[in-house]
Amino acid sequence: MPSILDRIVAKKREELAASMAAVPLSALQDAIAARPLPLDFPAALRGDRIRLIAEIKKASPSKGLLREDFHPTELAATYSGNGAAAISVITDGHFLGAPSHLTSVKESGASGSVPVLRKDFLFDPYQVCEARAIGADTFLLIVDILSPSQLSELIHLGSELGMTPLVETHDAEEIATAVKAGAEVIGINNRDLHTFVTDLATTESLAPLIPADKVIVSESGISTPQDLARLEPLGVHAVLVGEALVTAADTAAKVRSLTGAPVPV
């Protein structure tokens, strides 16, 4: 029985073929040339406390619709205005995301001066170029769906485009693969993408395996200041939080609870 991740990637391959037929690579390259230089993602995540990557996410395959009143630019402005260090935008349809959500966030100025990450299931150089063309400052790579050579190729292509990707891992072998491929920002996903079971202990067991010169991001299952306190001694630089923000009764207050930012005057 194919897992949730397997089904998503199979569908993504169909979508990629359609995109490549509709928009040639040369058109993406023209769009890239018209974009301002990408913002520095690793630099945004380093600081004297754990930084927040706040995610724009309408739904999830496991939990369905998370936010009915969904306006990406409003969320981005709330995130950037309350101390988020970066913004993640899900562009995959399984989460009711779309590339246009990211473009609107960047072109509206709602993201402010913080980098915007394209969160999707990327495995082809075309998709990396597409990420830059739609306005992303950086992008996600999931080790589980890539061969070591693909991972190295896409990290290198990102570097050529001025983007340092978030390279997502879920076990010790994937961390070793990420390090060998040259990843600078290494994510530990506390959620198993095959089962969608989430456990914060995943970061506790894997963070010590990441070299000290890398930026460490803990992803999924994080919702409170207590979670940050649990992660801070592990050397985690940033956390990626989505569901807890988009489902909060007061999103701005929830963001501030994780960033320590004061109430805007």
C-alpha positions in Angstrom: 0.0 0.0 0.0 1.6 3.3 -1.1 2.2 5.8 1.8 0.8 9.3 1.9 4.2 10.6 0.8 4.4 8.1 -2.1 1.0 9.2 -3.4 1.9 12.8 -3.2 5.1 12.3 -5.1 3.4 10.3 -7.8 0.9 13.0 -8.3 3.7 15.6 -8.3 5.4 13.8 -11.1 2.2 14.2 -13.2 2.0 17.9 -12.3 5.6 18.4 -13.2 5.2 17.0 -16.7 2.2 19.3 -17.3 4.1 22.3 -16.0 7.1 21.7 -18.2 4.8 21.4 -21.2 3.0 24.6 -20.4 5.9 26.8 -19.3 9.3 26.1 -20.9 12.5 26.4 -18.8 13.5 29.5 -20.9 10.4 31.3 -19.6 11.3 30.5 -16.0 14.8 31.8 -16.6 13.4 35.1 -18.0 11.2 35.4 -14.8 14.2 34.7 -12.6 16.2 37.4 -14.3 13.5 39.9 -13.4 13.4 39.0 -9.7 15.4 40.8 -7.1 18.2 38.8 -5.4 17.0 36.3 -2.9 17.2 37.0 0.8 19.8 35.2 3.0 17.9 32.3 4.6 20.7 30.8 6.9 21.5 34.3 8.3 17.9 34.9 9.2 17.8 31.7 11.3 20.9 32.5 13.4 20.5 34.5 16.6 20.5 34.5 20.4 17.3 32.5 20.7 15.3 30.0 18.6 13.9 31.7 15.5 10.5 31.0 14.0 9.8 29.9 10.4 6.0 30.6 10.3 4.1 28.5 7.8 1.2 29.5 5.5 -0.9 26.3 5.3 -4.6 25.9 4.5 -5.0 22.2 5.0 -3.2 18.9 5.6 -3.7 15.4 4.1 -4.1 13.9 7.6 -6.3 16.6 9.2 -8.2 18.2 6.3 -9.0 21.9 6.3 -7.2 23.9 9.0 -8.3 27.4 8.2 -11.4 28.3 6.3 -10.7 32.1 6.4 -7.4 31.8 4.5 -5.6 34.8 3.1 -1.9 34.2 2.5 -0.9 37.9 2.4 -2.7 38.7 5.6 -1.0 35.7 7.3 2.4 36.7 6.0 1.9 40.3 7.3 0.9 38.9 10.7 3.9 36.6 10.8 6.5 39.2 9.7 5.0 41.9 11.9 5.2 39.7 15.0 8.7 38.5 14.9 8.9 35.6 12.5 12.4 35.1 11.0 11.2 33.5 7.8 7.9 32.5 6.2 7.2 29.1 4.7 4.5 28.9 2.0 3.1 25.4 1.0 2.5 25.4 -2.7 1.3 21.8 -3.1 -2.3 21.0 -3.9 -2.6 18.2 -1.4 -2.4 21.0 1.3 -4.7 23.3 -0.8 -1.6 25.3 -1.6 -0.6 27.0 -4.9 2.4 28.7 -6.3 0.3 31.9 -6.6 0.1 32.0 -2.8 3.9 32.5 -2.6 4.0 35.0 -5.4 1.3 37.1 -3.8 3.1 37.0 -0.5 6.4 38.3 -2.1 4.9 40.8 -4.5 2.5 42.3 -2.0 5.4 43.1 0.4 3.5 41.3 3.1 6.6 39.2 4.0 8.5 42.3 4.8 12.3 41.8 5.0 12.2 38.1 5.9 13.0 35.3 3.5 10.2 33.2 2.0 10.5 29.4 1.6 8.7 27.3 -1.0 7.6 24.2 0.8 6.7 21.5 -1.7 7.9 18.1 -2.9 10.8 19.0 -5.2 13.0 16.5 -7.1 13.7 18.1 -10.5 15.9 21.1 -11.5 12.9 22.6 -13.2 11.0 22.8 -9.9 14.0 24.6 -8.3 14.0 27.1 -11.1 10.3 27.5 -10.8 10.7 28.2 -7.0 13.0 31.2 -7.9 10.7 32.3 -10.7 7.6 32.5 -8.5 9.6 34.6 -6.0 10.9 32.2 -3.4 14.1 33.1 -1.5 14.7 29.4 -0.7 13.1 26.0 -1.0 12.6 22.7 0.7 14.4 19.4 -0.2 13.2 16.2 1.3 16.0 13.6 1.5 13.5 10.7 1.6 12.4 11.4 -2.0 15.8 12.1 -3.5 18.8 10.0 -4.4 22.2 11.3 -3.0 23.1 12.5 -6.5 19.8 14.3 -7.0 20.2 16.0 -3.6 23.7 17.2 -4.4 22.5 18.5 -7.8 19.6 20.4 -6.4 21.6 22.0 -3.6 24.2 23.1 -6.1 21.6 24.5 -8.4 20.0 26.4 -5.5 23.4 27.9 -4.7 23.8 29.0 -8.3 20.5 30.8 -8.0 21.4 32.4 -4.7 19.2 30.1 -2.6 20.3 27.9 0.3 17.7 25.2 0.7 16.2 23.7 3.9 17.2 20.0 3.6 14.8 17.8 5.5 15.7 14.6 7.3 14.0 12.1 9.5 16.7 9.6 10.6 20.5 9.3 11.1 21.1 7.9 7.6 19.4 10.9 6.0 21.4 13.3 8.1 24.6 11.7 6.9 23.4 12.0 3.3 22.5 15.7 3.8 25.8 16.5 5.3 27.7 14.7 2.5 25.7 16.5 -0.1 26.7 19.9 1.3 23.5 20.9 3.1 24.0 24.1 5.2 20.5 24.2 6.7 19.3 20.8 8.0 15.8 20.2 9.1 14.7 17.4 11.3 11.0 16.5 10.7 9.4 15.2 13.8 6.6 13.9 11.6 7.1 10.6 9.7 5.8 11.5 6.2 4.8 8.0 5.5 2.6 7.6 8.5 2.1 11.2 9.6 3.0 10.2 13.2 4.7 13.1 15.0 7.1 12.9 17.9 9.3 15.7 19.2 11.8 13.1 20.5 12.9 12.7 16.9 14.8 16.0 17.2 16.2 15.1 20.6 17.8 11.9 19.2 19.0 13.4 15.9 20.2 16.9 16.6 23.5 15.7 18.2 24.4 14.1 14.9 24.4 17.4 13.0 27.8 19.2 12.7 28.1 22.3 14.8 28.6 24.6 11.7 25.2 23.7 10.3 21.9 25.5 10.9 19.4 23.1 12.6 15.7 23.4 12.1 13.1 21.4 14.0 9.9 20.8 12.1 6.4 19.7 13.0 4.7 19.1 16.4 5.9 22.4 17.9 3.2 24.7 19.3 4.3 26.2 22.7 7.1 28.1 24.4 7.6 24.9 26.4 8.4 23.0 23.2 11.1 25.7 22.4 12.6 25.3 25.9 12.8 21.5 25.3 14.6 22.1 21.9 17.0 24.9 22.9 19.6 22.8 24.8 19.9 20.7 21.6 21.4 23.5 19.6 18.3 24.0 17.5 18.5 27.4 15.7 14.9 27.6 14.4 11.5 25.8 14.4 9.0 25.5 11.6 5.5 25.9 12.8 2.3 25.8 10.7 -0.8 24.1 12.2 -0.5 25.8 15.6 -0.5 29.2 14.0 -3.2 28.9 11.3 -5.6 27.2 13.8 -5.0 29.7 16.6 -7.9 32.0 17.7 -5.4 34.9 17.8 -2.6 34.2 15.3 -0.6 37.3 16.1 -0.5 36.5 19.8 0.4 32.9 19.0 3.3 34.1 16.8 4.5 36.4 19.6 4.4 33.6 22.1 7.0 31.8 20.0 9.1 34.7 19.0 9.1 36.8 22.1 8.2 39.9 20.1 6.4 42.7 21.9 2.8 43.7 21.0 3.1 46.1 18.0 2.2 49.7 19.0 
